[in-house]
Amino acid sequence: MSGFYEDKIFPVILDVGLRKLEEDRRRLVSQLRGKVLEVGVGTGANLPHYPVDAEVVGIEPGAAMLTKAQRRIDTLTRNQVSLADISLQQASAEALPFADQCFDQVLMFLVLCTIPDAERAVAEAVRVLKPGGEIHFFEHVRSPDAGVARWQDRVDPLWRKIACGCHLNRATDKLLAAQGLEVAMNEQGYHPQMGLRVASYVVQGVATRPVSQ
Ligand SMILES: C[S@@+](CC[C@H](N)C(=O)[O-])C[C@H]1O[C@@H](n2cnc3c(N)ncnc32)[C@H](O)[C@@H]1O
């Protein structure tokens, strides 16, 4: 998706709107290790938080988002902030341009709500993960409360337009388990800083590719 709103307005809304998640980003990203693939890096808000000895490959289909993420890296580097070894590539989660079993970990931070074929994206993440490798996720999902889920279904068509393809009502947690991953949930519930209940039921955890798979 590309256009004035998607390229110029939405990235700013994203950065400002998600600023309150800085502590969640730091807590999750700072514990990642080894060769890490970040799917849908957006404007690169997670990039400052990787440990400096991690090797990070960030993919993102949107050229404007990717430019912003690269600018963020350049600014941090100019300001002598120590960063991980980070490279960015334009690519889609559903067709990752990487060999099988070449990453230790994958980060999915608020992306499975938006990726058009989320099932395919998870299958691709599993393909590029080493056996025993982990998908670390932080995603807003369909609420387990029937009343809230009904509102998510109602609001979704409008929300998708405003939020560039983001769905409010995807059961991402179930999707991960359905792909044969061992899912360990660290936190789930309405995130106090994410506003309305329709958009704030968050699951955060680790989905591990079984060693035998
Ligand atoms: C809500 S934003 C989150 C961005 C970033 N992960 C963050 O935490 O700020 C969703 C991101 O998913 C990206 N995205 C959309 N379709 C995608 C696809 N097919 N493959 C990978 N990323 C995609 C969007 O371009 C956008 O950057």
PDBQT file of the ligand as one rigid body, heavy atoms in Angstrom, charges set to zero:
ROOT
HETATM    1  C1  LIG A 301       1.262  -1.484  13.234  1.00  0.00    +0.000 C 
HETATM    2  S1  LIG A 301       2.675  -1.435  12.210  1.00  0.00    +0.000 S 
HETATM    3  C2  LIG A 301       3.938  -1.951  13.366  1.00  0.00    +0.000 C 
HETATM    4  C3  LIG A 301       5.323  -1.579  12.951  1.00  0.00    +0.000 C 
HETATM    5  C4  LIG A 301       6.438  -2.007  13.908  1.00  0.00    +0.000 C 
HETATM    6  N1  LIG A 301       6.514  -3.436  14.028  1.00  0.00    +0.000 N 
HETATM    7  C5  LIG A 301       6.290  -1.369  15.268  1.00  0.00    +0.000 C 
HETATM    8  O1  LIG A 301       6.247  -2.098  16.259  1.00  0.00    +0.000 OA
HETATM    9  O2  LIG A 301       6.249  -0.136  15.342  1.00  0.00    +0.000 OA
HETATM   10  C6  LIG A 301       2.482  -2.820  11.134  1.00  0.00    +0.000 C 
HETATM   11  C7  LIG A 301       3.640  -3.012  10.187  1.00  0.00    +0.000 C 
HETATM   12  O3  LIG A 301       3.436  -4.208   9.407  1.00  0.00    +0.000 OA
HETATM   13  C8  LIG A 301       3.932  -3.946   8.112  1.00  0.00    +0.000 C 
HETATM   14  N2  LIG A 301       3.426  -4.914   7.121  1.00  0.00    +0.000 N 
HETATM   15  C9  LIG A 301       2.271  -4.836   6.406  1.00  0.00    +0.000 A 
HETATM   16  N3  LIG A 301       2.197  -5.864   5.540  1.00  0.00    +0.000 NA
HETATM   17  C10 LIG A 301       3.312  -6.603   5.713  1.00  0.00    +0.000 A 
HETATM   18  C11 LIG A 301       3.826  -7.774   5.090  1.00  0.00    +0.000 A 
HETATM   19  N4  LIG A 301       3.148  -8.392   4.116  1.00  0.00    +0.000 N 
HETATM   20  N5  LIG A 301       5.024  -8.234   5.477  1.00  0.00    +0.000 NA
HETATM   21  C12 LIG A 301       5.719  -7.607   6.472  1.00  0.00    +0.000 A 
HETATM   22  N6  LIG A 301       5.279  -6.500   7.098  1.00  0.00    +0.000 NA
HETATM   23  C13 LIG A 301       4.096  -5.997   6.726  1.00  0.00    +0.000 A 
HETATM   24  C14 LIG A 301       3.462  -2.529   7.863  1.00  0.00    +0.000 C 
HETATM   25  O4  LIG A 301       4.100  -1.931   6.752  1.00  0.00    +0.000 OA
HETATM   26  C15 LIG A 301       3.808  -1.876   9.186  1.00  0.00    +0.000 C 
HETATM   27  O5  LIG A 301       5.123  -1.423   9.215  1.00  0.00    +0.000 OA
ENDROOT
TORSDOF 0
